[in-house]
């Protein structure tokens, strides 16, 4: 049975990067949170640390820790990126987690210690402690290996996605899913951030077996290439395909349009607002919630030295609006 609703929802968020950051930032005032983070990132500061020091990827874990932190100064420190010298482009939090992993010999212990330093509400758990490489079918039929390359090179439509070597699920992550009241698949890069979690065998089993209400918060825009032309149903179907079968109870998506100037800017880059068909959604096995979920402010990037500052989304979810929709589902 679910936990007593008067004690607050026990919510598990799956993903990594800015999508998880947004959801965690909004949900923290309503629920007890566990963030399950993908461990396939190999670009930027994280990729360099993995290559040079043989550590597990700290970047997405850092973002989730920061989202749940109660220490503003330390939170800002963890997000600080060096803008010159040999450390240029590195986030301090990535270096800190790397140092802790080297010191303790355990990435799980490193995350636990960083959680104490940041004084977080909730938990952040790596979905696997295996050192894995994300792989996908390329558009030419040959495998593309590495999350960064997958984001840069053409891959097949509805590609096969796998991890090398096969990932062993973190037992704590499995337990979190099984004990949750709600499991939320965050919006994010479908094949780069979400697939590395969903293709892990034990995670797939847990998602089908949990008594939790399972919800997917749909992306706001498509990306050129594999998700060209995707609507809400397409995204949800692909989530379930990657997870090995049906498990979603709800899909939450945005029902309003961004400013036309922003839409034109995105269209120029081949990114279009995700469309939906209410009548077709009524035929799906899951329920849905359409709501105005767009943030009114524009994200500008914290530092010029952030290597992805200019490619992050300017069309963003309103974290509190999404959180309130999720809580309405929980209390329904």
C-alpha positions as CSV (number, residue, x, y, z in Angstrom):
1,X,0.0,0.0,0.0
2,X,1.0,3.6,-0.5
3,X,2.4,5.6,2.4
4,X,0.0,7.9,4.4
5,X,-0.7,10.8,2.1
6,X,-0.8,13.1,5.1
7,X,3.0,12.5,5.5
8,X,3.8,13.7,2.0
9,X,4.3,11.9,-1.2
10,X,7.4,9.7,-1.6
11,X,8.4,10.6,-5.1
12,X,11.2,9.1,-7.3
13,X,12.4,11.2,-10.2
14,X,14.3,9.5,-13.1
15,X,16.5,11.4,-15.5
16,X,19.5,13.7,-15.3
17,X,20.5,17.2,-16.4
18,X,18.2,20.2,-16.5
19,X,15.0,18.2,-16.8
20,X,15.5,16.5,-13.4
21,X,16.8,19.8,-12.0
22,X,13.5,21.5,-12.9
23,X,11.3,18.8,-11.4
24,X,13.3,18.4,-8.2
25,X,13.4,22.2,-7.7
26,X,9.6,22.3,-7.9
27,X,8.7,19.1,-6.1
28,X,11.0,19.6,-3.0
29,X,8.4,21.8,-1.2
30,X,5.6,19.1,-1.7
31,X,7.2,15.7,-1.4
32,X,10.0,13.5,-0.1
33,X,12.3,13.0,-3.0
34,X,14.8,10.5,-4.4
35,X,16.6,11.4,-7.7
36,X,17.7,8.4,-9.7
37,X,20.4,9.7,-12.1
38,X,21.7,8.3,-15.3
39,X,25.4,7.5,-15.4
40,X,26.2,7.7,-19.1
41,X,27.3,11.3,-19.5
42,X,30.7,11.6,-21.2
43,X,30.8,15.1,-22.6
44,X,32.4,18.4,-21.3
45,X,33.9,18.5,-17.9
46,X,32.4,15.1,-17.0
47,X,33.8,13.4,-20.0
48,X,37.3,14.8,-19.4
49,X,37.3,13.6,-15.8
50,X,36.1,10.2,-16.9
51,X,38.8,9.9,-19.5
52,X,41.7,11.2,-17.4
53,X,40.8,9.8,-14.0
54,X,38.7,6.8,-14.7
55,X,35.8,8.0,-12.4
56,X,32.1,7.7,-12.8
57,X,30.3,10.7,-14.3
58,X,29.6,13.5,-11.8
59,X,27.8,16.1,-13.8
60,X,24.1,15.1,-13.7
61,X,24.5,14.0,-10.1
62,X,25.9,17.4,-9.2
63,X,22.8,19.1,-10.8
64,X,20.4,16.9,-8.8
65,X,22.4,17.6,-5.6
66,X,22.2,21.3,-6.2
67,X,18.5,21.2,-6.9
68,X,17.9,19.7,-3.4
69,X,20.4,21.7,-1.5
70,X,19.5,23.9,1.5
71,X,22.8,25.8,1.4
72,X,22.7,28.6,-1.1
73,X,26.4,29.5,-0.9
74,X,27.6,25.9,-1.2
75,X,25.0,25.4,-4.0
76,X,26.5,28.3,-6.0
77,X,30.0,26.9,-5.3
78,X,29.1,23.5,-6.7
79,X,27.8,25.2,-9.9
80,X,30.8,27.5,-10.3
81,X,32.7,26.9,-13.5
82,X,36.3,28.0,-13.9
83,X,36.8,30.3,-16.9
84,X,40.5,30.2,-17.3
85,X,43.6,28.1,-16.8
86,X,43.9,24.3,-16.9
87,X,40.6,24.0,-15.1
88,X,38.7,26.1,-17.6
89,X,35.2,24.6,-18.2
90,X,35.2,22.4,-15.1
91,X,32.4,22.8,-12.5
92,X,33.7,22.9,-9.0
93,X,31.1,20.3,-8.0
94,X,32.4,17.9,-10.6
95,X,35.9,18.2,-9.2
96,X,34.6,17.8,-5.7
97,X,32.7,14.6,-6.4
98,X,35.7,13.2,-8.3
99,X,38.0,13.9,-5.4
100,X,35.6,12.2,-3.0
101,X,35.3,9.2,-5.2
102,X,39.1,8.9,-5.4
103,X,39.4,9.4,-1.6
104,X,36.7,6.9,-0.6
105,X,37.0,4.4,-3.5
106,X,33.2,4.5,-3.9
107,X,31.1,6.8,-6.0
108,X,28.1,6.0,-3.9
109,X,30.0,7.1,-0.8
110,X,31.1,10.2,-2.7
111,X,27.5,11.2,-3.4
112,X,26.5,10.5,0.2
113,X,29.2,12.8,1.5
114,X,28.4,15.5,-1.0
115,X,24.8,15.3,0.1
116,X,25.9,16.1,3.6
117,X,28.0,19.0,2.5
118,X,25.1,20.5,0.5
119,X,22.6,19.7,3.2
120,X,20.1,18.3,0.8
121,X,16.4,17.4,1.2
122,X,15.9,13.9,0.0
123,X,18.4,11.5,-1.7
124,X,20.4,11.4,-4.9
125,X,21.2,7.9,-6.1
126,X,23.3,6.8,-9.2
127,X,21.1,4.4,-11.1
128,X,24.1,2.1,-11.6
129,X,27.6,2.0,-10.2
130,X,28.9,0.3,-13.3
131,X,31.3,2.3,-15.6
132,X,29.2,2.1,-18.8
133,X,29.2,3.5,-22.3
134,X,25.9,4.4,-23.9
135,X,25.4,2.9,-27.4
136,X,22.8,3.4,-30.2
137,X,22.1,2.3,-33.7
138,X,23.5,4.9,-36.1
139,X,21.5,6.2,-39.1
140,X,23.8,4.2,-41.3
141,X,23.2,1.0,-39.3
142,X,26.6,1.1,-37.5
143,X,26.7,1.5,-33.7
144,X,27.5,5.0,-32.3
145,X,29.2,4.7,-28.9
146,X,29.2,7.5,-26.3
147,X,26.5,9.8,-25.1
148,X,28.2,12.9,-26.5
149,X,28.6,11.3,-30.0
150,X,25.0,10.1,-29.9
151,X,23.9,13.7,-29.3
152,X,26.1,14.9,-32.2
153,X,25.7,12.2,-34.9
154,X,22.7,11.0,-36.8
155,X,21.1,7.9,-35.2
156,X,18.3,5.7,-36.4
157,X,14.6,6.4,-35.9
158,X,13.5,4.4,-32.9
159,X,17.0,3.1,-32.4
160,X,18.2,0.2,-30.3
161,X,19.8,1.6,-27.2
162,X,22.1,-0.4,-24.9
163,X,24.9,0.0,-22.4
164,X,28.4,-1.5,-22.6
165,X,29.1,-3.4,-20.5
166,X,25.6,-4.4,-19.4
167,X,24.8,-2.2,-16.3
168,X,24.1,-3.6,-12.9
169,X,21.3,-1.6,-11.3
170,X,22.1,0.1,-8.0
171,X,20.1,-2.0,-5.4
172,X,19.2,1.3,-3.6
173,X,17.7,2.6,-6.8
174,X,15.5,-0.6,-7.2
175,X,14.4,-0.3,-3.6
176,X,13.5,3.4,-4.1
177,X,11.3,2.6,-7.1
178,X,9.5,-0.3,-5.2
179,X,8.8,1.8,-2.2
180,X,7.7,5.0,-4.0
181,X,4.2,6.5,-4.1
182,X,5.0,8.1,-7.5
183,X,7.7,7.5,-10.0
184,X,8.3,10.4,-12.4
185,X,10.2,10.2,-15.7
186,X,11.6,13.7,-16.1
187,X,11.7,15.6,-19.4
188,X,15.1,15.5,-21.0
189,X,17.2,14.2,-23.9
190,X,15.3,11.0,-24.8
191,X,18.2,8.9,-25.8
192,X,21.0,10.7,-23.9
193,X,19.5,11.2,-20.4
194,X,16.4,8.9,-20.1
195,X,17.4,5.8,-22.1
196,X,20.5,5.1,-20.0
197,X,18.1,4.5,-17.1
198,X,15.2,2.8,-18.9
199,X,17.3,0.2,-20.7
200,X,18.7,-1.3,-17.4
201,X,17.0,-4.7,-17.0
202,X,16.4,-4.5,-13.2
203,X,15.0,-1.0,-13.6
204,X,12.6,-2.2,-16.3
205,X,11.4,-4.9,-14.0
206,X,11.0,-2.5,-11.1
207,X,8.9,-0.1,-13.1
208,X,6.5,-2.8,-14.1
209,X,6.3,-4.3,-10.6
210,X,6.0,-1.1,-8.5
211,X,2.7,-0.1,-7.0
212,X,3.7,3.5,-7.5
213,X,1.8,5.8,-9.9
214,X,4.2,6.2,-12.9
215,X,4.1,9.5,-14.7
216,X,6.0,10.9,-17.7
217,X,6.4,14.6,-17.9
218,X,6.7,15.2,-21.7
219,X,9.4,17.3,-23.4
220,X,8.4,20.8,-24.6
221,X,10.2,20.6,-28.0
222,X,11.4,18.1,-30.5
223,X,15.1,17.7,-31.4
224,X,16.4,17.5,-35.0
225,X,16.9,13.9,-36.0
226,X,15.3,11.0,-34.1
227,X,12.4,12.9,-32.6
228,X,11.5,15.0,-35.6
229,X,7.7,15.2,-35.8
230,X,7.2,13.5,-32.4
231,X,4.0,14.4,-30.6
232,X,3.2,13.6,-26.9
233,X,2.0,10.1,-27.8
234,X,5.3,9.4,-29.7
235,X,7.4,10.5,-26.8
236,X,5.4,8.4,-24.3
237,X,5.5,5.3,-26.6
238,X,9.2,5.6,-27.0
239,X,9.7,5.9,-23.2
240,X,7.8,2.6,-22.8
241,X,9.6,0.9,-25.7
242,X,12.9,1.7,-24.2
243,X,11.7,0.4,-20.8
244,X,10.6,-2.9,-22.4
245,X,6.9,-2.5,-22.0
246,X,3.9,-0.5,-20.7
247,X,4.3,1.0,-17.3
248,X,2.9,4.6,-17.5
249,X,-0.2,5.5,-15.6
250,X,-0.2,9.2,-16.6
251,X,1.4,11.6,-19.1
252,X,1.7,15.3,-18.2
253,X,2.3,17.8,-21.0
254,X,2.2,21.5,-21.8
255,X,-0.9,22.9,-23.4
256,X,0.2,26.4,-24.2
257,X,2.4,27.9,-26.9
258,X,5.6,29.9,-26.3
259,X,6.2,33.4,-27.5
260,X,6.2,33.4,-31.3
261,X,9.7,35.0,-31.5
262,X,11.1,32.1,-29.4
263,X,9.2,29.5,-31.5
264,X,10.7,31.0,-34.6
265,X,14.1,30.9,-33.1
266,X,13.7,27.2,-32.2
267,X,12.2,26.4,-35.6
268,X,15.3,27.9,-37.3
269,X,17.3,25.2,-35.4
270,X,14.9,22.4,-36.3
271,X,13.2,22.3,-32.9
272,X,9.5,22.5,-32.8
273,X,6.9,22.6,-30.0
274,X,5.6,19.1,-29.2
275,X,2.0,18.7,-30.5
276,X,-0.8,16.7,-29.0
277,X,-4.0,15.1,-30.2
278,X,-6.6,14.9,-27.4
279,X,-8.8,12.3,-29.2
280,X,-5.9,10.0,-29.8
281,X,-4.7,10.5,-26.2
282,X,-8.1,9.3,-25.0
283,X,-7.4,5.9,-26.7
284,X,-4.1,5.3,-24.8
285,X,-3.8,3.0,-21.8
286,X,-2.6,5.8,-19.6
287,X,-4.4,8.9,-18.4
288,X,-3.2,12.4,-19.3
289,X,-3.0,15.9,-18.0
290,X,-2.7,18.9,-20.3
291,X,-1.8,22.2,-18.5
292,X,0.0,25.5,-19.0
293,X,3.5,24.5,-17.9
294,X,5.8,27.0,-19.6
295,X,8.1,29.2,-17.4
296,X,7.5,32.9,-18.0
297,X,11.1,33.9,-17.5
298,X,13.9,33.1,-19.9
299,X,16.9,31.1,-18.7
300,X,20.1,32.9,-19.7
301,X,22.9,30.7,-18.4
302,X,24.9,31.3,-15.2
303,X,28.4,31.7,-16.7
304,X,29.9,32.4,-20.1
305,X,32.4,29.6,-19.3
306,X,29.6,27.0,-19.1
307,X,30.3,25.1,-22.4
308,X,26.6,24.3,-22.9
309,X,25.2,27.7,-21.7
310,X,24.1,28.7,-25.2
311,X,22.5,25.4,-26.1
312,X,20.3,24.9,-23.1
313,X,16.6,25.4,-23.5
314,X,15.2,28.9,-23.4
315,X,11.7,27.4,-23.6
316,X,11.5,25.7,-20.1
317,X,9.0,24.1,-17.8
318,X,7.7,26.1,-14.9
319,X,9.0,23.9,-12.0
320,X,6.1,24.8,-9.6
321,X,3.4,24.4,-12.3
322,X,4.7,20.9,-13.1
323,X,5.0,20.0,-9.4
324,X,1.4,21.1,-8.7
325,X,0.1,18.9,-11.6
326,X,2.0,15.9,-10.2
327,X,0.5,16.5,-6.7
328,X,-3.0,16.8,-8.2
329,X,-2.4,13.3,-9.6
330,X,-1.1,12.0,-6.3
331,X,-4.1,13.3,-4.3
332,X,-6.7,12.3,-6.9
